[in-house]
Amino acid sequence: MINALFDRIADVAAGWVVVITAIQLVMVLSAIVEMRRLRQRDRHQVWRRVLRSPLAPRITVLVPAYNEELSVGETVTGLLALSYPNLEVVVINDGSPDDTAAVLIDRFDLRPVHPIYQKVIETAAVRGIYRSSREPRLVLVDKFNGGKADSLNAGINVATGEMVCAIDADTLVAPDALQQLVAPFLMREDTVAVGGTVRLTNDSPVRAARITELVVPKKPLPALQAVEYVRAFIIGRLGWNPLGGNLIISGAFGLFSRKAVLAVGGYEHSSIGEDMELIVRLRRKGYETGNKAWVDFLPEPVAWTEAPESARVLARQRNRWERGLMDVLHRHRRMILNPRYGSAGMLAMPFFFVVEFLSPIVEALSLALLLVGLIVGLVDPGSLWVLGAAYGFGTAVTVLTLWFDDVVFHSYPRFSYRVKLAAYAVVEQVIYRQLTIAWRLWGIRLFLQGRTEWGQQVRKGFNTS
């Protein structure tokens, strides 16, 4: 009886591995096809010349900031130096108890103003609005604390741009990133949002708010995240473009149609996964109104952000991401396998339910039962080849992605960096993956308990020394 049960568990685990491996393979092939299409298309575009014109669409960059005194000055300096001709930067100080507002007021000579704007979206009360006397493109909104979504909504109310670019306050943006992000809006009228790649700044030298050389972080945890980020963006985001099902734009770096965002009521304050929830809501409304809402991803517009360096902070981040995912799946559960919602309902939502939500549960149970089976002698050690094959395939996909990234973008200039990342790709599957499973399970438990807090995110600031 017990032997039969363990045999059945082994069969289910093997079947699960086959399914997940097949999905990964499809995503890899889809990403390769899309990258080739983008590279060919860019050879024949004239949009770079168009976007140097003062008639380029106006973009308002929104920077929600809470306790960001260590990095917000460099972030804003970098944004004001972007090579985009029609730019506005709105920093929203979300009731920070530290010197976030003071740093900006002192560094950019901000003065209080009394602008007239329409409060389309309800937010926490605004205490004051400031504009730089030296750089009129810079605006500071000082408000009572209301959370990230509330801050972004306050920024959207004040913004004067046709498009809004949401970034984190610890993020640096490549000089031509906005020019590239806005291109899909010019090519497709139904585009409502475009995302770009996010990479990590940990230990990379920063001069004049620019990364002078992208290095592999010195500490293991951020280095493992560097590997994870490359795979997630190059495969996980890019691969969805041909499948028509992009549902995520990183909260650290994304460009939106302000009109489209206002039409759906802005960011959902009660959602802990506000960035993904907004994208899903935009796409859902598009299908329900008959106006297709296209969400694109471009791998070349790059932003850099700081990754957590301690296990405690990283665990809080990942369990929050898992709670955010569950919140979105629950809010928009009617989309799952509903043909009314096209590829978003038939492909993307089921993918996130099966691969992103169920995977840590199934994998944790399988590993626990296999361990028990080995201890009591009910599982043949020779049958563990399936587990080894799964981790081996995952490692191969990651190494392939790193090679792909090197050939196309040459992100990490030194050969030693690329070797180090490849070594970390092995460690990621054997050790780091198990940690992320534990953190995601923690997030599931907290979600079921109704916990919505973010937890404190500790920053060390950019390496400007």
Secondary structure, DSSP 8 states (H G I E B T S, - for coil): -HHHHHHHHHHHHHHHHHHHHHHHHHHHHHHHHHHHHHHHHHTT--HHHHTTSTTS--EEEEEEESS-TTTHHHHHHHHHT-S-SSEEEEEEEES-SSSHHHHHHHHHTEEEE-------S--S-EEEEEEESS-TTEEEEEE----HHHHHHHHHHH--SSEEEEE-TTEEE-TTHHHHHHHHHHH-TTEEEEEEEEEE-TT-BEETTEESS----SSHHHHHHHHHHHHIIIIIITTHHHHT------TTEEEEEHHHHHHTTSS-TT-TTHHHHHHHHHHHHHHHHT---EEEEEEEEEEEE----SHHHHHHHHHHHHHHHHHHHHHTGGGTT-GGGHHIIIIIHHHIIIIIIIHHHHHHHHHHHHHHHHHHT-S-GGGGHHHHHHHHHHHHHHHHHHHHHHHHT--S-SHHHHHHHHHHHHHIIIIIHHHHHHHHHHHHHHHHTT------------B--
